[in-house]
Each structure stands twice: as structure tokens, then as C-alpha cells.
Amino acid sequence: MNVDFSRAHDCFFGPPSESIDVAKFIEEAATIPSLTAEDVLEHPGWQVLSDDERAAVEEECLGGITELKTTVENTWDNPILSARLSVKHDDAIFDALQQADGSTIKGRKRKRPTVADDNRDTPELQALQEQLDSTPLKCWGFGKESTLFMRTSKNSDFNALHSVKKTGHGSLAEHAQHGSDKRGTSDAVLTLTVYNRIPWVQSYLVRMSQHSVLASQTLGDFIRSIPCDSSEMPEEQVDTVGGISGYHYDTGPRAEEGCLLLIEGIVYGDSRLGADYAERLQAHIARLPEDKRPAIEKSFTSLSQTPFNSLKLRLNQPYWMLHWGNCEHFIVVDQIRIPHSSDEQSGYPLILHLTPTLSELCKACCKVPAVISVVGDIRLGESPCLLCTPCWHTMGPAKDEGVMVAPLIRRKRIWEDEADSYIDTNTDRH
């Protein structure tokens, strides 16, 4: 698949769902009865079945998927059988790509993966192949059309977290208990994904993180849980004439410098006196031509005063977020559901997925990530030049005036274990 087409395909959202009133969803979920085995036996559909049909259904339910599960596990635990399945899979994908690659430049062919000789297969491999050939399920083949959905894995497909990260203090007072009549109807769990613009292709988006938040929590609670490079920027040291003389990292969490979130034509700000981003957005829209002004209204409540259960949201609809001056994010609601017994009971909002960070390598050694950016040093081949600490110490201090050393983003607070050190106590700072 073409690289540009692959990235564009991942930026498509939707189609969006109908508007969902979160509070009404929670209220209606409380009226849904929790079915038991006795309720199923009294269902009219079960009553009309004959004794033989009931016996067949009961036998199938008792059997479950134990036999199928055992067969799959035994096959993948065997390195010889699992290797053969991997080779067959690669061979099937190669054939599908060859069928769809009709516009390939003449003389340029794909490299075919190495396939084992079927004539030298062991009896174990032959038995596996006969079992696969005898399977009546034939819908898993890779046809020409399936290549539209094939691509190699990207950085955003991997998760940098080994476990769910707790970033707040939200907890489930009541939660769904599987197999019981009690349902967690006082709250709901929302799954939201954060997308960023790709720096070198501004029209494309990439997934950066995925979160789980309670409907009783506010928009501010969710926003403060988003790991963002803008919150890790080093502080500028300004001299008496207003120039930048250097940089330093603040020891404590930085205060948010304004934020807004646009949801269904309503913009939510942080209610800062004289610096509310929602008011600034309205002022900017007012200067646009009348035929190009979007219909946007300012909410009466701020981000920290607006819980999710007071909103109407649409699934698969990107919502625009702006903070730290010009840092943009796009928030997509993936799920709105009632709690389950397997859900985390505390620590909401949760970070479910975090895309690994791609760090620039040192321009001198090209072995380790760079930690500083050197500007205006004539000894280096470029300006700014990214270097690691050992290489910079090896070069010694700069002799030219005007050389500036700026520290790069450390992304330290993203990996802190203490949730309190990552969350600001209040967004409505005046």
C-alpha cells in the first residue's frame, strides 16, 4: 500500500453516530434487566424448540470452545508447526499483493518469501496441512481486495505502557458485577483517543494516547491526564531587554497556559480572567468574513466545571482541543458503556495506550538519543545541532559568543509513578 494512502486511511473517522446524551444513557441503562439462566429457559424462543433441538443446543453450550482452544494452543506451542503457519501466512499475503500490484513498474518484482519444500514435510506437518485443507471455513483467504487493508506496523500500533497507568483519583462507587442482578448504573466509562498532527504532514493525524474516564469526571480531569510534549518544554530565561538568555527546567509542574475544547459547536474554556481561550476564539471568529464564520457558542461552565454526564457526544467524531498557545489535539470518543466488574476501581482517568516516543539521535556519535540543541556553534556542521551529553562534554566549552544550548524535551513526567506529581491541582488559575 502507498505510504501516503496508508496514513490518510488512518485519519478517516466515522461515520459519526447519532448524538448520545450521556446522562440519559446512564438512566436508560438502569432499566435494562440482567438476564439469568432461568429467564432464558422461559423465553418463547426456547419453548418452541423440540426436545432434540434443545439437547443439541445444550450439548453445544456444554462443549464450549475447549477443544478448539486446545488444538490452537498445541499448534502454536510447537515451533515446527507455528513456523509453517507463519510461512504459509506470508506466502498468502505475497500472492494477494502480487494480484493487486498490477501497476508495478515493469521489471520490478516483489521479493518472494522463502517457502519450505512440501515434498520434504514431516508426517507432523503433512497432518497439519491435511487438517487445514479439510476445514470447511474458506472466508479467511486473502483476495485482491484485502490488500486495501494491509499495511506494515507503524509506531502508533505499539504501546509504550506495560500496564494501565492511573493518573487521577476518580473511582467507581458502583460497578457492574458479572452474573449478578446489581448493575453499575450511577456512572459510565468513556474511552477516548487523542490524535496529533504529523509535524511533516499537517493534514494527517496519528494516534498518541488512549484514555478511560468516568462520566462523573470533568473535562478538566481528562485534559490534565493527556501526556503532551508542550507541558515538558523548558522554561525560557529572559534578560533585561527581553531576549532569551538560556533555558532551565522547572522543578515543579508547570501551570497550564490556557486551554479550550470544542464539542458539538460549544467551546469550553478555563475561565481565566482576560486570558480565556474560549473568549479569544470568539473574538477571532468575529473578525472573519460573515459567510465563513462557524456557528460556535461559549459554554457557561468551564472545563473543570463540566462533567461528561452533562454532555451530548457522538462516537467517531473528532473534537478539537487547543492549549499551550498553539498545541492542537483531536479527541475521538470510541466507547460509552456501563462499568464492568473487570474494570479498574480507582485511579481514573486511566491511560490505556501511549505511542512510543521517537527520539532524534546525536548528530556526532549517531548512537544515543540527543538531549541538547546547540545553536550558533561554528565548530558544528549545522545549527541547530542535536547532541548527547558525552559528545558535548568532549567538545569542550564554546569559545564563540552567542552560542546557546537549549535542553530538549525530557518527557519525564509521563513516566512518573505518583499521579499527584503529574496532575495540576486546579486549572482555573487567574
N, C-alpha and C positions, 0 to 999 in steps of 0.2 A: 504494500500500500504506500502511496506517496506520503512523504513526511508531513507536508502542509495539509493534505487532506486528512491525515490521521489526527493532527492537532485540532483542526477545525471540527472534526466529527466529535471530539470530546468536549467541545464548547457548546454543543447544542443542548438545550434544556427543554423539557416539556414533552408533550403538550401539558400546560399547567392544568391543575384540577380546578374544580369549582371552589369558590370562596368557602372556607371552613371556619365557622365560629368555634373557637377552642372551648369556651365556656359551655356552649350548647353541646358540643361533642362529649364533654365530661358528664354533663347532665343526662344525655341520652344513653351513655354507656352504663349508667347506674341502673337503667330499666331493662337491660338485656339479661335474661335469666342465665344462670350457669347450669348447663345440662349435665345430667348424670347418666349412668348406665340404665337405671330404671326408666328414665324419660325416653331413652332411645327405644327400649322394648315396647313402650306404649305408643310409639309413633305409628300413624296409619300406614306408612310405607312398609314398616316391618310386619304389621298384621296381615297384609295381603300376600306375603310370601308363603310359599308352600314349605312343608317340613324339610324337603330335600334342599331347597334353596337356602333355608335358614341354616341347615347343617353345613352347607358349602361355605357360607359367609363366616360362620363361627370357626370352621377349620382354617380358613384363610387368615382370620384375625389372630388365632392362636399361634399359627406358624410364624407370622411376622416376617421379618427380613433377616432372621438369624442365619439361615442357610446361605443367602446371598452375601451377607456381610462376612461370613467365614470364608467363602470362596475368594472374595476380593482381597481380604487381608492375607490369606495364604499365598495368593499370587504375587502381591506386592512385597511380601516379606522374602520371597525367593529372588535373589539378584539376577539369576539367569532369565526367569520369566519376565520380571519387570523390565530388564534391559531390552528383551524382544518387543514388549509392548511399546516402549519408548521409540524404538527404531521404526516399528510399523506406523506409529503416530506421525513421526517426522516424514516418513515416506508418503503418507496420505496427504499431508499438508503440501508437500512438494508437488505432487500431482495436481492438486487443486490450484496452486499458484501457477503452474505451467499452463493449465487450461485457460486461466483468466489473463495471462500475460501475453495476449495476442499482439499488443503494440510494442513489444520489446524490440530494441534495436537489433537489426539483423547481425548475426554473428556473436551476439552477447547472450550467453545462456546462464541460467542459474546453476549453482553447484549442487549436484545431487548428493544427498546424504548417503553414507555407506550403509548398504543393506547386506545382512548376513545371507549366506547361501542356503536356500531352503533344502537343498539336497543333502546337506551335512547336519541337519537338525537332529537333535537327540530325540528319543521317544517322548521325553517330557515336553519338549517344545512342539512336537507334532500333535500330541494330545491337546495342548492348549490351543493350537491353531484349529484343530477339528472342533473344539468346543466353541470357539468364536464363530466359525463358519456355520455351525448349526443353530446359532442364536437367531430367532425369527425377527428380532428388532433390527430394522435396516434404516432407521431415520437418522442415525448419527453419522452418516457419511459426509465427507467434505466435498460439496459441489462447487461449481464455479461461482455461484452467488455467495457462498460462505466466505470467500476471500474479502468481501467488503467489510467484514467484521473481524478480520485478522490483523494483528499488528504485534510488534515486539514489545516487551515490557518496558515501561518508562519509569522514571524516578518517582513519579507520583503514585505508582502502583505499590510501592514498598512502604512499610510502616516503620518509622524510627523508634516507636514505643514498643517495649516488650510486654507491657500490661497497661490497662486503663489508668489514666492519670487523673487524680482528683484535684480540682482547682478551687473549690468553694466549700460552703458549709450547708448547702441545701440537702435535705433528707426526705425520705418517703415516710410519712406518718402512717399511711396505709398502703399496702401493695397487694397486687394480685397473687393469690395462692392457688397454685395448680391443683386441681382436683377437689377444691372446696367451694362452698357457696359464697364465701367472702370475696369481694372484688375491690380493688383499689380504685374507687370512683371519685375520691376527693382531689385527685391530681392526675396529670397526664405527663408522658415523657415525649419530648420532641427531639428528633435527630436533625441536626443542621450541619451543612458542609460549607466551608469557607473557600472561595476561589480568589486567586490573584491574577492580575495581568502578567503575561510573559514580558519581561523587560525588552527583549529584542523584537517582539511581535505584539504590539499593544492590542491588536484586535483579537488575540487568542487568550484564553484563560487556562489556568492549571489549578488543580485541587491542592490546597495547602494543609488543611486540617479538617477534622470532622468531630462534632461535639454532640453531647447528650445533655439536655437541660430540662428542668421541670417547668410545667406550665405555670406554677405559682411563683417562679422566679422572674426577675425583671430583665428588660433588655440590657440594662447596665451590667447585671451579673454575667450575662453571656458575653458581652463585648470585652469585659475585663479578663475573660478566660482565653481570648484569642491570642496565641503566640504570634507576635508581629515584630519584624526587624526594626520598625520605626521606634518602638519603645526601648530598643537596645542601643540607639545612637549615642555616641559620646557627646558630652556637653562641650560647647564651644567656650573658649576663654577669650573675652573681648577686651581690647586695650582701651585707653582713654579716648582715642579718636574714632572708635567704633570698628576697628579692624580685628580680624581673628588672629590671635597670637598663639593659639595652641588648642589642645583638646585634653579632656580628662573624663574619666568615668565617675559618675556619682555613686556613692556607696549605697544609697537607699533607692527605693522605687521612684521613678520619675512621675511627676504629676501629668495627667493627661492634658494635652493642649487643645481640647475641643474635639467634639465628635458629633456625628449625625447618622441616622439610619432612616432610609426612605422605604416605607411599606405601604403598598396599595394607595399611592397618592398622598400619603400623610407622612410628613417629615418629623422625626423625633430628635430634639436637641438635648443639650445637657444643662440648659437654663443658666448659663453663665451670664453675669451682668455685663453687657456691652461686648461680649465675645461669643454669643451663642451661634453655633454654626447653622442652625435652622433659620435664624433671622438673616444671617449673611446670605444663605442660599436664596431666600425670598427676595432680598434686595438685588441679588444678581439676576434673578429671573425677571424682575421688574424692568431691568434695563434692556431686555431682549425685545425684538420686534413682536408686536402683539400676536401675529399669526404663528410664532414659534415658541410661545410661552406654554410650558406644560402646566397642567392643572394640578398644583401642589398646595396643600394646606398644612399649616403648622399645628402640631398637637398641643393641647392644653397641658399635657403632662410630659415630664422629662423622661429620659431613658431610665433613670433609677426609680421612677415612679410608675412605670408602665409594665405590668406583668404580662406574660404571654397569654394568660387566660382571658385577657381583655381585648385581644386582637382577633381579626379575621385574616387568615392566612391561606395561601394557595400552595400546594405541593408543586415542586419542579419549577417554581417561578423565582428567578434571581432578584434579590433586593439589594439596593445599592447602599454601601456604607462608606463614610469618609471620616478620617481622623488624622491627627498629627500633621495638619496642614494640607498635604496633597496625597496621602496614603489611601488608596482605594481598595475595598474588598467587595465581593459579591456573595451574599448569603442565600443559600438554597435550602428550603425545608424539604427533607427527604421523608420523614415519618412523623405522624402524630398518633400515638397509641396510648392505651391504658397500661399501668405498670404491671409487671410480672414478678413472680417470686424469685426468678433468676437475676433480676436487676440489682445493681448496686444500691445499698440502702442509704448511703451518705456520700458527701463529697461533691455534689452537683454544683456547677456544671462539670461534666467529665470530658476529657479529651480522648476520643476513641482512636483517632488516626492522626499522624503527623508525618508529613512528607520529609524525607531526609534532606538535609542541607547540603548543597554542592558548594564546596569552598574552593576559592582560587588558590593554586599552588604558588609557592615562592618563585619569582622570576629568576633568581640566581641559582638555586640548587634544584628546583623543579621536583622536589621530593616530599616536602611537607607543606601544609596549608600556610598561607601568608597571614600575618597578624597586624602588619602596619602598612601604610601607604606613604611613600616618600615623594614629596613634591619639590621640584626645583633643584635637585642634586645633579650637578654636571657629570659626576662620576658614573651615573647610571645611564643606560641607553634609552630610557623613556621616562616621561614624567606625566602623571604619577606612576610610580613603580611599586609593585607589591612585593614585600619581602617578609621572611620569617625572622624571628628574634636572633638566632645564631648568626645568620648571614649579615644582619645589620650590625651586630657587635663586631664581627670580623672586619668589616669595612672601616670601623672606627668613626669618630665624630666628624660631621661635615665641616669643612673649612670655609665654604661659601656662605655669605649672608643670604637670608631669605629662604633657606631650606626649611620646610615644615614637615613634621612627622605626624600623621593622623592615625590613630588606632582604628582598626576595623571592628565590625560588629562581632561581639563575643558570643552572643546568644546564650548567655549564662543562665538567665532567669528561667528559660524554658525548661531546664533540666533540674531545677531546684526541687527538693523533696517536700519542703514546707510550703503548703498552699498559701499561708498568710503572707509570705515574703513575695509572692507573685501577684497578689491581688491588692489593689489600692482600696483604702477603706471607704472612700467616698468620691464619686465622680462630680458631684455638684459643688465644686470648689469655686468660690468667687474671688 
